Amino acid sequence: MHTSEKEVEQAKHEMMKMNDILKDIKANNQVSLTCLLRFSDIKQDKFDDIMERIIAAFGIDYKDVNARIDFDMYVRIKCFTTHFTISKEELTKLWMRIINPS
């Protein structure tokens, strides 16, 4: 299978974006929510509207294109969405916010 020049350029472009993201993380210990949702497995098989409610339950404005989260928040979200290792108290609070955001 031969890789086209267009595919090579696209891969280079994506790699350069990832490089910028890594520099950004190292500098501020934060990452944009957009990048997190795009490049991590945190979203997996969840529908956009469900993921929006989950993110909002953690107190993050899902629609803010400038929203950023730190590593601790990433771990908390990951524990909830992927590893299912979150305390019972926090789990109850999160589900209440997901079910009834107001």
MARBA-3410 file (N, C-alpha, C, O; in Angstrom, 1 decimal):
102
0.8,-1.2,0.0,0.0,0.0,0.0,0.9,1.2,0.0,1.8,1.3,0.8 ~ 0.6,2.2,-0.9,1.4,3.4,-1.0,0.7,4.5,-0.4,-0.5,4.8,-0.6 ~ 1.5,5.3,0.4,0.9,6.5,1.0,1.0,7.7,0.1,2.1,8.0,-0.5 ~ -0.1,8.4,-0.1,-0.1,9.5,-1.0,0.6,10.7,-0.4,0.7,10.8,0.9 ~ 1.0,11.7,-1.2,1.6,12.9,-0.7,0.6,13.7,0.2,1.0,14.3,1.2
-0.7,13.6,-0.2,-1.7,14.3,0.6,-1.8,13.7,2.0,-1.9,14.4,3.0 ~ -1.8,12.4,2.1,-1.8,11.7,3.4,-0.6,12.0,4.2,-0.7,12.2,5.4 ~ 0.5,12.1,3.6,1.8,12.4,4.3,1.7,13.8,4.9,2.0,14.1,6.0 ~ 1.2,14.8,4.1,1.1,16.1,4.5,0.0,16.2,5.6,0.2,17.0,6.6 ~ -1.0,15.5,5.5,-2.1,15.5,6.6,-1.5,15.0,7.9,-1.7,15.5,9.0
-0.7,13.9,7.8,-0.1,13.3,9.0,0.9,14.3,9.6,1.0,14.4,10.8 ~ 1.7,15.0,8.8,2.6,16.0,9.3,1.9,17.1,10.0,2.3,17.6,11.1 ~ 0.8,17.5,9.4,0.0,18.6,10.0,-0.6,18.2,11.3,-0.5,19.0,12.3 ~ -1.1,17.0,11.4,-1.6,16.5,12.7,-0.5,16.4,13.7,-0.7,16.7,14.9 ~ 0.6,15.9,13.3,1.8,15.8,14.2,2.2,17.1,14.8,2.5,17.3,15.9
2.2,18.2,13.9,2.6,19.5,14.3,1.6,20.0,15.3,1.9,20.7,16.3 ~ 0.3,19.7,15.1,-0.7,20.1,16.1,-0.5,19.5,17.4,-0.6,20.1,18.5 ~ -0.2,18.2,17.4,0.1,17.5,18.6,1.3,18.0,19.4,1.3,18.1,20.6 ~ 2.3,18.4,18.6,3.5,19.1,19.2,3.1,20.3,19.9,3.5,20.6,21.0 ~ 2.2,21.2,19.3,1.8,22.4,19.9,1.0,22.1,21.2,1.1,22.8,22.2
0.2,21.1,21.1,-0.6,20.7,22.3,0.3,20.3,23.4,0.1,20.7,24.6 ~ 1.3,19.5,23.1,2.2,19.0,24.2,3.0,20.2,24.8,3.2,20.2,26.0 ~ 3.4,21.1,24.0,4.1,22.3,24.5,3.1,23.1,25.4,3.5,23.6,26.5 ~ 1.9,23.2,25.0,0.9,23.9,25.8,0.6,23.3,27.1,0.5,23.9,28.2 ~ 0.6,22.0,27.1,0.4,21.2,28.4,1.5,21.4,29.3,1.3,21.6,30.5
2.7,21.3,28.8,3.9,21.5,29.6,4.0,22.9,30.2,4.5,23.0,31.4 ~ 3.6,23.9,29.5,3.7,25.2,29.9,2.6,25.6,31.0,3.0,26.3,32.0 ~ 1.4,25.1,30.9,0.4,25.5,31.8,-0.2,24.4,32.6,-1.1,24.7,33.4 ~ 0.2,23.2,32.4,-0.4,22.1,33.1,-1.9,22.0,32.8,-2.6,21.5,33.7 ~ -2.3,22.5,31.7,-3.7,22.4,31.3,-3.8,22.0,29.8,-2.8,22.2,29.1
-5.0,21.6,29.4,-5.2,21.3,28.0,-6.6,21.8,27.6,-7.5,21.8,28.5 ~ -6.8,22.2,26.4,-8.1,22.6,26.0,-9.1,21.5,26.0,-8.7,20.3,25.6 ~ -10.3,21.7,26.3,-11.3,20.7,26.3,-11.5,20.1,24.9,-11.7,18.9,24.7 ~ -11.4,21.0,23.9,-11.6,20.6,22.5,-10.5,19.5,22.2,-10.9,18.5,21.6 ~ -9.3,19.8,22.5,-8.2,18.8,22.2,-8.4,17.5,23.0,-8.2,16.4,22.5
-8.8,17.7,24.2,-9.0,16.5,25.1,-10.1,15.6,24.4,-9.9,14.4,24.3 ~ -11.2,16.2,24.0,-12.2,15.4,23.4,-11.8,14.8,22.1,-12.3,13.7,21.7 ~ -11.0,15.5,21.4,-10.6,15.0,20.1,-9.6,13.9,20.1,-9.6,12.9,19.4 ~ -8.6,14.0,21.0,-7.4,13.1,21.0,-7.4,12.1,22.1,-6.6,11.2,22.0 ~ -8.3,12.2,23.0,-8.2,11.2,24.1,-9.4,10.2,23.9,-10.3,10.4,23.1
-9.3,9.1,24.6,-10.4,8.1,24.5,-11.5,8.4,25.6,-12.4,7.5,25.8 ~ -11.5,9.6,26.1,-12.5,9.9,27.2,-13.9,9.9,26.7,-14.8,9.5,27.4 ~ -14.1,10.2,25.4,-15.4,10.3,24.8,-15.9,8.9,24.4,-17.1,8.6,24.5 ~ -15.0,8.1,23.9,-15.3,6.7,23.4,-16.6,6.6,22.7,-16.7,7.3,21.6 ~ -17.5,5.9,23.2,-18.8,5.6,22.4,-20.0,6.4,22.9,-21.1,6.1,22.7
-19.7,7.5,23.6,-20.8,8.3,24.2,-21.3,9.4,23.1,-20.5,9.9,22.4 ~ -22.6,9.6,23.1,-23.2,10.6,22.2,-22.8,11.9,22.7,-22.5,12.2,23.9 ~ -22.7,12.9,21.8,-22.3,14.3,22.1,-23.1,14.9,23.2,-22.6,15.5,24.1 ~ -24.5,14.7,23.1,-25.3,15.3,24.1,-25.1,14.7,25.5,-25.2,15.4,26.5 ~ -24.8,13.5,25.6,-24.5,12.8,26.9,-23.1,13.3,27.4,-23.0,13.6,28.6
-22.2,13.4,26.5,-20.8,13.9,26.9,-20.9,15.3,27.4,-20.2,15.7,28.3 ~ -21.7,16.1,26.7,-21.9,17.5,27.1,-22.5,17.6,28.6,-22.0,18.4,29.4 ~ -23.4,16.7,28.9,-24.0,16.7,30.3,-22.9,16.2,31.3,-22.9,16.8,32.4 ~ -22.1,15.3,30.9,-21.1,14.8,31.8,-20.1,15.9,32.1,-19.7,16.1,33.2 ~ -19.6,16.5,31.0,-18.6,17.6,31.2,-19.2,18.7,32.0,-18.5,19.2,32.9
-20.4,19.1,31.8,-21.1,20.1,32.5,-21.3,19.8,34.0,-21.2,20.6,34.9 ~ -21.5,18.5,34.3,-21.6,18.0,35.7,-20.3,18.2,36.5,-20.4,18.3,37.7 ~ -19.2,18.3,35.8,-17.9,18.6,36.4,-17.7,20.1,36.5,-16.6,20.5,37.0 ~ -18.6,20.9,36.1,-18.5,22.3,36.2,-17.7,23.0,35.1,-17.2,24.1,35.3 ~ -17.7,22.4,34.0,-17.0,22.9,32.8,-18.0,23.3,31.7,-18.9,22.6,31.5
-17.8,24.5,31.2,-18.7,25.0,30.1,-18.3,24.3,28.8,-17.3,24.6,28.2 ~ -19.0,23.3,28.4,-18.8,22.5,27.2,-18.7,23.3,26.0,-18.0,23.0,25.0 ~ -19.5,24.3,25.9,-19.6,25.1,24.6,-18.6,26.2,24.5,-18.4,26.8,23.5 ~ -17.8,26.5,25.6,-16.8,27.5,25.6,-15.6,26.9,24.8,-14.9,25.9,25.2 ~ -15.3,27.5,23.6,-14.1,27.0,22.8,-12.8,27.2,23.5,-11.8,26.6,23.1
-12.8,28.1,24.5,-11.5,28.3,25.3,-11.4,27.5,26.6,-10.5,27.7,27.4 ~ -12.4,26.7,26.8,-12.4,25.9,28.1,-11.2,25.1,28.2,-10.7,24.4,27.2 ~ -10.5,25.1,29.4,-9.3,24.3,29.6,-9.5,23.6,30.9,-10.2,24.0,31.8 ~ -8.9,22.4,31.0,-8.9,21.6,32.2,-7.5,21.3,32.6,-6.6,21.1,31.8 ~ -7.3,21.1,33.9,-6.0,20.7,34.4,-6.0,19.2,34.5,-6.9,18.5,34.3
-4.8,18.6,34.9,-4.6,17.2,34.9,-5.5,16.5,36.0,-6.1,15.5,35.7 ~ -5.7,17.2,37.1,-6.6,16.6,38.2,-8.0,16.4,37.6,-8.7,15.4,37.9 ~ -8.5,17.4,36.9,-9.8,17.3,36.4,-9.9,16.2,35.3,-10.9,15.5,35.3 ~ -8.9,16.1,34.5,-8.8,15.1,33.5,-8.9,13.7,34.2,-9.7,12.8,33.7 ~ -8.2,13.5,35.3,-8.2,12.3,36.0,-9.6,12.0,36.5,-10.1,10.9,36.5
-10.2,13.0,37.1,-11.6,12.8,37.7,-12.6,12.4,36.6,-13.4,11.5,36.8 ~ -12.5,13.1,35.4,-13.4,12.7,34.3,-13.1,11.3,33.8,-14.0,10.6,33.5 ~ -11.9,11.0,33.7,-11.4,9.7,33.2,-11.9,8.6,34.2,-12.4,7.5,33.7 ~ -11.8,8.9,35.5,-12.3,7.9,36.5,-13.8,7.6,36.3,-14.2,6.5,36.5 ~ -14.5,8.7,36.0,-16.0,8.6,35.9,-16.3,7.9,34.5,-17.2,7.0,34.5
-15.7,8.3,33.4,-16.2,7.8,32.1,-15.6,6.5,31.7,-16.2,5.8,30.9 ~ -14.4,6.2,32.2,-13.7,5.0,31.6,-13.4,4.0,32.7,-13.7,2.8,32.5 ~ -12.9,4.4,33.8,-12.4,3.4,34.8,-13.5,3.1,35.9,-13.4,2.1,36.6 ~ -14.5,3.9,36.0,-15.6,3.7,37.0,-15.1,3.5,38.4,-15.5,2.7,39.2 ~ -14.1,4.4,38.7,-13.5,4.4,40.0,-13.6,5.7,40.7,-12.6,6.5,40.8
-14.8,6.1,41.0,-15.0,7.4,41.6,-15.8,7.1,42.9,-16.6,6.2,43.0 ~ -15.6,8.0,43.9,-16.3,7.7,45.2,-17.8,7.8,45.1,-18.3,8.4,44.2 ~ -18.4,7.1,46.0,-19.9,7.0,45.9,-20.6,8.3,46.1,-21.5,8.7,45.4 ~ -20.0,9.2,47.0,-20.6,10.5,47.2,-20.5,11.4,45.9,-21.4,12.0,45.5 ~ -19.3,11.4,45.3,-19.1,12.2,44.1,-19.9,11.6,43.0,-20.4,12.4,42.2
-20.0,10.3,42.9,-20.8,9.6,41.9,-22.3,10.1,41.9,-22.9,10.4,40.9 ~ -22.8,10.1,43.2,-24.2,10.5,43.4,-24.4,12.0,42.9,-25.3,12.3,42.2 ~ -23.5,12.8,43.3,-23.6,14.3,43.0,-23.5,14.4,41.5,-24.3,15.2,40.9 ~ -22.6,13.7,40.8,-22.4,13.9,39.4,-23.7,13.4,38.6,-24.1,14.0,37.7 ~ -24.2,12.2,39.1,-25.4,11.7,38.4,-26.6,12.7,38.6,-27.4,12.8,37.7
-26.7,13.3,39.7,-27.7,14.3,40.0,-27.6,15.5,39.0,-28.6,16.0,38.5 ~ -26.4,15.9,38.8,-26.1,17.0,37.9,-26.3,16.6,36.4,-26.8,17.4,35.6 ~ -26.0,15.4,36.1,-26.2,14.9,34.7,-27.7,14.8,34.4,-28.2,15.2,33.4 ~ -28.4,14.2,35.4,-29.9,14.0,35.2,-30.6,15.3,35.2,-31.5,15.5,34.4 ~ -30.3,16.2,36.1,-31.0,17.4,36.3,-29.9,18.6,36.3,-29.6,19.0,37.4
-29.5,19.0,35.2,-28.4,20.1,35.1,-28.8,21.4,35.8,-27.9,22.1,36.3 ~ -30.1,21.7,35.9,-30.4,23.0,36.6,-30.5,22.8,38.0,-30.8,23.7,38.8
END
